[in-house]
């Protein structure tokens, strides 16, 4: 494998022409993209949702666990935010007989496996931070190659369906991760290692079935470090649709991060469940949510491809997400929490069914799909870093434990995200 010492064309220069694949992709590739997405997200979301919080609770006093968890999650999210576009850019430029995506798929997931093993066996917060940092870097290297498969390989008329399937895999990974956390309740280390093994299997299968190609010779101008760093800047005046999509993504994921990062402590602190009960309650809520996600993803993907429109589904799904967050904010019983998660899940399913399709449609340069999708992924990853930083201040309002303020804040962010996407002009 070699990495071409080239950078993307300057944001002001025209992008090289690269037409979308004209023919529908075979089922084996769709399954490969889905399996790889499922495996990578299983390895990264299981800790975020359940096992990292439980691991921190094992080694940190109760009064300090919220801050400690925030430190671990924030570091990982920052590295994910940086690593995804950097590894994507390197993938875009990689030449060799294995193609430009396969080395990062398999190599990245192998690094994530080692990082999760460190988290599973570590006995202090600094060691957890080290392992989680490696897991996030490796996992996002693999993820950048998976997501690039949509603009690389999937034709426009099929992207809504494939985007919906990929989005479903993320949600199914949440359920599977919660199930694994319950199955391996007596051996938390296995709840870290088993998802990583599934991730390795998923990316290996995708690498075996995808039609990968090396970077196009001469597609990029020579560069040094300065030019390489500049390549990550996308001029919002020249590419306003890309910028509005980034803003919408960022705001929506601020809202979703409030739930994914703090539902364990919400169930423990507001609803009073103990450490031995909370995994089971998270599982029930997650199963209910994912059933709604699957329904929303299938419905949204099919209708979006049939109508050729993306923006109405982003608008509607973001508002439904906001409603779900408002319901969580007012939930003081477990049944109401489950109802809120169903509403939240349906909105998330609709959103995920068009998210990747919309992103692929506004990329500035199809030759740099992995890098530009990685830049957009900052909109996903940055909230995972910012929400744990902001959450303690929101939770402290009114004397502490103010989960209502946290989730209302997330709901408002989703509404603003819905409005941002309406400024996109090149996509209906």
C-alpha positions in Angstrom: 0.0 0.0 0.0 1.2 3.5 -0.8 -0.3 6.9 -0.1 -0.1 9.4 -2.9 1.6 12.6 -1.7 -1.2 14.7 -3.2 -3.9 16.9 -1.8 -7.3 17.6 -2.9 -7.7 20.4 -5.4 -8.1 23.8 -3.8 -11.7 24.5 -2.9 -11.8 27.2 -5.5 -10.7 24.9 -8.4 -13.2 22.7 -10.2 -13.7 19.2 -9.1 -12.7 16.3 -11.4 -15.7 14.7 -13.1 -16.8 11.4 -11.7 -20.2 10.1 -12.5 -22.2 8.0 -10.1 -22.4 4.2 -10.9 -25.2 3.7 -13.4 -26.4 0.3 -12.5 -28.0 -0.9 -9.2 -25.5 -2.5 -6.9 -25.8 -6.3 -6.1 -27.2 -7.6 -2.9 -23.9 -8.9 -1.8 -22.4 -5.4 -1.7 -25.5 -3.9 0.1 -25.1 -6.7 2.7 -21.4 -6.0 2.9 -21.9 -2.3 3.5 -24.6 -3.1 6.1 -22.5 -5.8 7.9 -19.5 -3.6 8.1 -21.5 -0.6 9.3 -23.2 -2.8 11.9 -19.9 -4.3 13.1 -18.0 -1.0 13.4 -20.9 0.8 15.1 -21.4 -2.2 17.4 -17.8 -1.9 18.6 -18.1 1.9 19.1 -21.7 2.4 20.3 -21.8 -0.4 22.9 -19.2 1.4 25.1 -20.8 4.8 24.5 -24.3 3.6 25.4 -23.6 1.1 28.3 -20.3 -0.5 28.9 -18.0 2.6 29.3 -20.4 4.0 32.0 -20.4 0.7 33.8 -16.6 0.3 33.5 -16.1 3.8 34.9 -18.5 3.1 37.7 -16.4 0.0 38.6 -13.2 2.1 39.2 -14.4 5.6 40.1 -16.4 6.8 43.2 -20.1 7.6 42.5 -19.7 11.3 43.0 -16.9 11.5 40.4 -18.2 9.1 37.7 -20.1 11.6 35.6 -17.0 13.8 35.2 -14.8 10.8 34.6 -17.1 9.5 31.9 -17.2 12.9 30.3 -13.4 12.9 30.1 -13.2 9.5 28.4 -16.0 10.2 26.0 -14.8 13.7 25.2 -11.3 12.6 24.3 -12.6 9.8 22.1 -15.0 12.1 20.3 -12.3 14.7 19.6 -10.1 12.0 18.1 -13.0 10.6 16.1 -13.7 14.1 14.8 -10.1 14.5 13.7 -9.4 10.9 12.6 -12.4 10.4 10.3 -11.5 13.1 7.7 -7.8 12.5 8.0 -8.0 8.8 7.5 -10.6 9.4 4.8 -8.2 11.7 3.0 -5.4 9.2 3.2 -7.8 6.5 1.9 -8.7 8.7 -1.1 -5.0 8.9 -2.0 -4.1 5.3 -1.3 -2.6 3.2 -4.2 -1.8 -0.5 -4.2 -3.2 -3.8 -5.3 -5.6 -3.9 -2.4 -7.3 -0.7 -3.5 -7.8 2.5 -1.6 -10.5 1.4 0.9 -9.6 -2.1 1.9 -6.4 -1.4 3.9 -8.2 1.2 6.0 -11.2 -1.0 6.6 -9.3 -4.0 8.0 -6.3 -2.1 9.5 -8.5 0.4 11.2 -10.8 -2.2 12.8 -7.8 -4.2 14.0 -6.5 -1.1 15.8 -10.0 -0.6 17.3 -9.9 -4.2 18.6 -6.6 -3.6 20.4 -8.0 -0.3 21.9 -11.1 -2.0 23.2 -9.0 -4.8 24.7 -7.1 -2.1 26.7 -10.4 -0.6 27.9 -11.6 -4.0 29.0 -8.5 -4.7 31.0 -7.5 -1.2 32.2 -7.9 -0.3 35.9 -7.6 3.5 35.9 -9.2 6.4 34.0 -6.0 7.3 32.2 -5.7 3.8 30.8 -9.4 3.8 29.8 -8.7 7.1 28.0 -5.7 5.6 26.2 -7.6 2.5 25.1 -10.7 4.4 24.0 -8.6 6.9 22.0 -7.1 4.0 20.0 -10.5 2.4 19.6 -12.0 5.6 18.2 -9.1 6.3 15.9 -9.1 2.8 14.5 -12.9 2.5 14.3 -13.2 5.8 12.5 -10.5 4.9 10.0 -12.6 1.8 9.1 -15.9 3.9 9.2 -14.5 6.5 6.8 -14.0 3.7 4.2 -17.4 2.1 4.9 -19.3 5.4 4.4 -17.3 6.3 1.3 -18.8 3.1 -0.3 -22.1 4.9 -0.9 -20.8 7.8 -3.1 -18.2 5.4 -4.6 -20.4 2.5 -5.5 -24.1 3.3 -5.2 -26.1 5.0 -7.9 -28.3 8.1 -7.0 -31.6 6.3 -7.5 -30.6 3.6 -5.0 -29.0 5.8 -2.3 -32.1 6.4 -0.2 -32.7 2.6 0.2 -29.1 1.9 0.9 -28.8 4.9 3.3 -31.8 3.6 5.2 -30.4 0.1 5.4 -27.0 1.5 6.7 -28.9 3.7 9.2 -30.8 0.6 10.4 -27.6 -1.2 11.1 -26.5 1.6 13.4 -29.7 1.3 15.4 -29.6 -2.5 15.4 -26.0 -2.3 16.7 -27.4 -0.3 19.6 -29.8 -3.1 20.4 -27.2 -5.8 19.9 -24.7 -3.9 22.1 -27.2 -3.6 24.9 -28.0 -7.3 24.6 -24.4 -8.2 24.8 -24.0 -6.0 27.9 -26.7 -8.0 29.5 -25.4 -11.4 28.3 -21.9 -10.6 29.6 -23.1 -8.8 32.7 -20.8 -11.0 34.9 -17.8 -10.5 32.5 -17.8 -6.9 31.4 -14.5 -7.5 29.4 -16.3 -9.7 27.0 -18.9 -7.0 26.4 -16.0 -4.9 24.9 -14.2 -7.7 23.0 -17.1 -9.5 21.4 -18.3 -6.4 19.5 -14.8 -5.8 18.2 -14.7 -9.3 16.9 -18.0 -8.8 15.0 -16.5 -5.5 13.7 -13.5 -7.4 12.3 -15.8 -9.9 10.6 -18.0 -7.2 9.0 -15.1 -5.2 7.5 -13.4 -8.3 6.3 -16.6 -9.4 4.4 -17.0 -6.0 2.8 -13.3 -6.0 1.8 -13.9 -9.3 0.1 -16.9 -8.3 -2.0 -16.4 -4.6 -2.9 -15.0 -3.4 -6.2 -12.3 -1.2 -4.8 -9.9 0.8 -7.0 -6.7 2.6 -6.2 -6.6 6.4 -6.3 -6.7 7.9 -9.8 -3.1 8.9 -10.8 -2.8 12.6 -11.3 -6.1 13.5 -9.8 -4.5 15.5 -7.0 -2.0 18.3 -7.0 1.3 17.9 -5.1 1.2 19.1 -1.5 3.1 19.7 1.7 1.8 19.7 5.2 0.2 23.1 4.8 -1.6 22.1 1.7 -2.7 18.9 3.3 -4.3 20.7 6.2 -5.9 23.2 3.9 -7.6 20.4 1.9 -9.9 19.9 4.9 -11.4 23.4 4.5 -14.4 23.5 2.3 -15.3 27.0 1.2 -18.9 27.6 2.4 -19.4 30.4 -0.1 -18.4 28.1 -3.0 -20.2 25.0 -1.5 -23.1 26.4 0.6 -25.1 23.3 0.4 -22.3 21.3 1.9 -22.0 23.9 4.7 -25.8 23.8 5.4 -25.8 20.1 5.5 -22.9 20.1 8.0 -24.7 22.6 10.2 -27.9 20.5 10.1 -26.1 17.3 10.9 -24.2 19.0 13.8 -27.4 20.3 15.4 -29.3 17.1 15.1 -26.5 15.0 16.5 -26.3 17.4 19.5 -29.8 16.3 20.3 -29.2 12.6 19.8 -26.0 12.7 21.8 -27.9 13.9 24.8 -29.8 10.6 24.9 -27.1 8.2 23.8 -24.5 9.6 26.3 -26.7 10.1 29.4 -29.6 7.6 29.3 -27.8 5.2 31.7 -27.4 8.0 34.3 -31.0 9.3 33.6 -32.4 5.9 34.5 -30.2 5.6 37.6 -30.6 9.1 38.9 -34.2 10.2 38.0 -35.9 6.8 37.8 -33.9 5.2 40.6 -32.6 2.0 39.0 -29.4 0.4 40.4 -26.3 -0.8 38.5 -27.7 -4.3 38.5 -30.9 -3.2 36.9 -30.0 -0.4 34.5 -28.6 -2.6 31.6 -32.0 -4.4 31.4 -33.9 -1.2 31.4 -31.6 0.2 28.7 -32.2 -2.9 26.7 -36.0 -2.6 26.8 -35.9 1.1 25.8 -33.4 0.4 23.1 -35.4 -2.5 21.6 -38.5 -0.3 21.5 -36.6 2.5 19.9 -34.9 0.3 17.3 -38.2 -1.2 16.3 -39.3 2.3 15.5 -36.0 3.1 13.8 -36.4 0.1 11.4 -40.0 1.2 10.6 -38.8 4.8 9.9 -35.8 3.7 7.9 -37.7 1.4 5.6 -40.5 3.9 5.1 -38.3 6.9 4.6 -35.8 5.2 2.3 -38.5 3.8 0.0 -40.5 7.0 -0.2 -37.4 9.2 -0.6 -36.1 7.1 -3.6 -39.5 7.0 -5.1 -40.1 10.7 -4.9 -36.5 11.8 -5.5 -36.8 14.2 -2.6 -34.6 14.3 0.5 -35.2 17.6 2.4 -38.8 17.0 3.4 -37.8 13.8 5.2 -34.9 15.5 7.0 -37.3 18.3 8.1 -40.0 15.9 9.4 -37.5 13.5 11.0 -35.7 16.2 12.9 -38.9 17.6 14.3 -40.0 14.1 15.4 -36.6 13.7 17.1 -37.2 16.9 18.9 -40.6 15.7 20.0 -39.0 12.5 21.4 -36.5 14.5 23.3 -39.2 16.7 24.8 -41.0 13.6 25.9 -37.9 12.2 27.6 -37.4 15.5 29.4 -40.9 15.1 31.0 -40.6 11.3 31.7 -40.8 10.4 35.4 -41.8 6.8 34.8 -40.3 4.0 32.8 -43.3 3.4 30.5 -43.3 7.1 29.5 -39.5 6.8 28.9 -40.1 3.9 26.6 -42.9 5.8 24.7 -40.5 8.7 24.3 -37.8 6.4 22.9 -40.3 5.0 20.4 -41.0 8.5 19.1 -37.4 9.3 19.1 -36.5 6.1 17.3 -39.1 6.7 14.5 -37.6 10.2 13.9 -34.1 8.8 13.9 -35.1 6.1 11.4 -36.5 8.7 9.0 -33.4 10.8 9.4 -31.0 8.0 8.8 -32.8 6.9 5.7 -31.9 10.1 3.9 -28.8 11.3 5.8 -26.1 9.6 3.8 -28.0 10.0 0.5 -28.3 13.8 1.1 -24.6 14.0 2.1 -23.5 12.1 -1.0 -25.5 14.6 -3.1 -23.7 17.7 -1.8 -20.1 16.5 -1.8 -17.8 19.1 -3.4 -15.5 16.5 -5.1 -16.5 12.9 -5.7 -12.9 11.9 -6.1 -12.4 12.8 -2.4 -15.6 11.1 -1.1 -14.0 9.6 2.0 -12.4 12.9 3.1 -15.5 15.0 2.5 -17.7 12.4 4.1 -15.2 12.5 7.0 -15.5 16.3 7.2 -19.3 15.9 7.4 -18.8 13.3 10.0 -17.3 16.0 12.2 -20.9 17.1 12.5 -21.6 13.7 14.0 -18.6 13.4 16.2 -18.2 16.9 17.6 -21.5 16.8 19.5 -20.2 13.6 21.3 -17.4 15.8 22.6 -19.3 19.0 23.3 -22.4 17.4 25.0 -20.4 15.8 27.8 -18.7 19.1 28.4 -21.9 21.1 28.4 -24.1 18.5 30.2 -22.8 19.1 33.7 -23.8 22.8 33.6 -27.3 21.9 32.3 -27.7 19.1 34.8 -26.7 21.4 37.6 -29.5 23.9 36.9 -31.9 24.2 39.8 -29.8 22.2 42.3 -28.6 19.2 40.2 -30.0 16.3 38.3 -31.8 18.5 35.8 -32.2 16.0 33.0 -35.2 18.0 31.8 -32.9 20.9 30.9 -30.5 18.6 29.1 -33.1 17.0 26.9 -35.0 20.2 26.2 -31.7 21.6 25.0 -31.3 18.6 22.7 -34.8 19.1 21.3 -34.2 22.7 20.5 -31.0 21.7 18.7 -32.9 19.2 16.5 -35.4 21.9 15.5 -32.6 24.2 14.5 -31.0 21.4 12.6 -34.2 20.9 10.6 -34.3 24.6 9.7 -30.7 24.6 8.5 -31.2 21.8 5.9 -34.0 23.8 4.3 -31.4 26.3 3.0 -29.9 23.6 0.7 -30.6 24.4 -2.9 -29.2 21.6 -5.1 -31.3 18.9 -3.5 -35.1 18.7 -3.4 
